[in-house]
Amino acid sequence: MILYLAPLQGFTDRVFRNSFSQFFKGFDLAIAPFISALHGGRYKAKEIRDVLPEHNRLLPVIPQIMGNNPQDFLAVVDALDDLGYTTVNWNLGCPYKMVAKKMKGSGLLCYPDVVDAFLDHVMPVMKTGLSIKMRLGRYDKKEIFDLMPVLNRYPLDEITIHPRTGIQMYDGHPDLDAFTEAFALCKHPVVYNGDIKCLSDYQRLSEKMPYVERWMIGRGVLSDPFLPMVIKNGSDTVDDKLGLILSYHHAYFSERLATLSGPVHVMDRMKSFWSYLAPSLDRGDELFKRIKKIRDPHIYIENLDDFFQEGTQWIGPIVNS
């Protein structure tokens, strides 16, 4: 079994990956949030900095690229090859409308001819391997079955499938029957991604789909950092969870202070951090109410210290599978 950390834009950057990996185990590798392939072969320096090898020594990383222009895409591939990366991932899964309407992310899934032309252009000249992260389709799960023969013609490293459509976003339930059918048609190794929030979720899915050996976890780990380790061990035997959570927070917060400019940006990230993690603490709703209007990191730490001195405990996320 291989466990992947999913690419969650705005969450699982190098600060998260490094802070997490200091205190929690279980992930074998991470797909980084996407680097945009911009017109004219340009890309944002800050997105490349996120995957610099010197910033990613604790957890192996595969960079992800978002784009639909072959030449622009290849420019980013060349930059990543120069950094020593041997494979990259192409984002065909982003469900957000503002991305999809530009025929990027999941917006490409209903155009198999465009995907074919793109791969036909880039694959013969790529200096790295290529994997793909995708959904069942943009509008309809049938789209993956039109696309799969195209993907099977190229020497891809693997394909990650989130069994929802793009327009579903994260609503409804993953379509496991459609995933199973796509898995059977795919000639490449397949990674399952979607709604693994607790050990019982993983056990239920792996029992239903024993042929899957590669699994990706995203939002579940934001709410429960112990989840990958618990899945790998098959049981929850972690001691002093609250102490680990505090150490993890302090490392994460320190890095945000060091890498972000201005208290507003820092506090925005910390509020996102606790929006997932606070519900897993006793009285966590009270903590989140205290900090969600705070704009000063010093006041934030004072409030956080007061909350933990008053007493709380790790109760874990409430999961409705």
C-alpha positions, 0 to 999 in steps of 0.5 A: 500500500502506498499513501499519497498526500493530495495537492490542496491549493492553499493548504498543502504547500511546503510549510504544511508538508514540512511541519506535518512530516516532523511529527506525523508519519504514514505518507510515502509521497506528496503531490504538490499544489499546481504550478500554473504554466503561463502564456509565453513559457512563464511561471510564478517564481513562488510556485517553483520555490515551493518545490525546490529540493532544499525545501522538501527534504522530509517527504518526497514530492511530485510537482503538479502543473496546470495548463493546456498549452503544450509549449507553456507546459514544457517550459515548466517541465524543463524548469523542474527537470533542471531541479532534478525532478524525474516525473511531474503530474498534470492537473485534469481534476481541478473542479473550480468553475473559474479554472474549468471555463478556461479549459484547464483542470477538469474543464479538459475532461470533456475534450478527449481530442484536445487531451490527445493532441496535448499528449501527442505533442508533449510526451515525445519530448518530455525530459521527465515522466508524466502522471495525471490527476483527474476526475470522472469527467467535467459534467458526466461520469461517462466522459472518463470512458471516452478519455481512457482509450486516449490515456492508454496510448501514452506511457504514463506513470500513473493516473489518480482518479477522484470518482466525482465529476467536476461540477459535483465539486465535493458534494454527493458520494464518490461513484465507486462503481464508475471508479471500478469500471475505469480502473479495469479499463486503465492500462496504467497504475491507478491511485484512488482519491476521495473521502478517506476521513478515518480508518473505517473509511479506508477499511471499507474502501479497501475491502470493496476494492482490494485491487487498489494499492495506491491511495490518496488522502486530502482533506481528511488529513487536515482534520486528523493528522494521525490518519495516515499513520493509523491507516498504515498501522491498521489501528490507533495506538498514538499516545499524547495526541494533544502534545503532538498537535501543539508541537505541529501547530507551533512548527507550522505557525513559526514557518508561516511567520517566517515565509509570509509578509504581513500579519493578515496573510499569516492569520488567514492561514492560521484560520484555515488551519483551525477551520479543519483542526478545531472540530477535532478538539473538545471545545474546538468551536469555542477556540475557532470563535475566539480566533476567527476575528483576530488580525494580530499574530501576537493576540492570536498566540495569547488567545491560543495559550489561554485556551489550552491552559483552560484545558481541552483534549483531542477527540478526533473529527466527527465523521459521517461515512 
